[in-house]
Amino acid sequence: MKRIFITGASGCIGHYISEALIQNTNHELYLLVRNPDKLQFDYQARPGIHILQGDMYRIEDYSDLLLKEINVAILAATAWGGESETYDINVVKTLELINLLNPKVCERIIYFSTASILDQNNQLLLQANQFGHDYIRTKYQCFAQLAQQAIADKIIVVFPTLVFGGDRDKPYSHLSAGITDVTKWIGLIRWFSVDGSFHFIHAQDIAGVISYLVEHPEFSPSQKEDAEVDCLVIGNPAITVDRVIADIAKYFGKRTYIRFPLYIWLANIFIQIFQIQMDSWSRFSLDYRHFTYTNPVTPASFGMTNYCSTVEELMDVSGV
């Protein structure tokens, strides 16, 4: 039995991870949450589940627990906006938490970053620091410092790609919450061809990968070079935007015929006509277009069964 400290349990991904560990293991769980009322899973389902009402700003309050007891730390908490708050939580307090862990007791730290800070070769994408939103920029800044931490050899950084998930018992991810905005326009969107590609992953499949990493602390995705931490991109194989549009149209019984290329210059005209607000990261993303990565993993990579691998399955589980 392991003692596992989890931050971000009240979020979409945190719900799936916590539920998986509650239902499928006997590990002792310590869930740090600001508001326990936001937890929609049954945290009284079995003994050994401890709700710590607090937040990352006071992480030093748990220094004794972190130093003496914790075998695995899953760091999924994040601040999404506000320059000061995102830096304090996503960088300063996250690094402080990591350094409160005892290398002689802690066997694995699973730190959640975002694939948005990586280029197509899984190296740091400089533009993420230059143009990224507060969330993206601070994830970049935190990752850049991980290798200098005393416990760096215990850290594995996971980089989820585009995350879907949520249902009546779990909060929706940002993408799942907005999926109906895409599907209601599919009759129009299907006439356009867009040059772009990406990966996606369902939060339940993220939980499957995290469960494997908890049970296999010896796993290393690659031979680390000096001053590097282990890194793992989580996502299904890359898929083109055109394929996604065609699959969604097919799901709703709509065929795709002639498709008109949506060139960048044409997109810029639409942006001007409809007065769409474009920040620097959105503008960069429009030009970059192919957010793809090397060797992404899913539960199937570890001999398990994927929950959601295709657009059709995504539509089914999204309930649209």
Secondary structure, 3 states (H helix, E strand, C coil): CCEEEEECCCCHHHHHHHHHHHHHCCCEEEEEECCHHHCCCCCCCCCCEEEEECCHHHHHHHHHHHHHCCCEEEECCCCCCCHHHHHHHHHHHHHHHHHHCCCCCCCEEEEECCHHHECCCCCECHHHHHHCCHHHHHHHHHHHHHCCCCCHHHEEEEEECEEECCECCECCCHHHHCHHHHHCCHHHHCCEECCCEECEEEHHHHHHHHHHHHHCCCCCCCCCCCCCCEEEEECCCCEEHHHHHHHHHHHCCCCCCCCEECCHHHHHHHHHHCCCCCCHHHHHHHHHCEECCCCCECHHHHCCCCCCCCHHHHHHHHCC
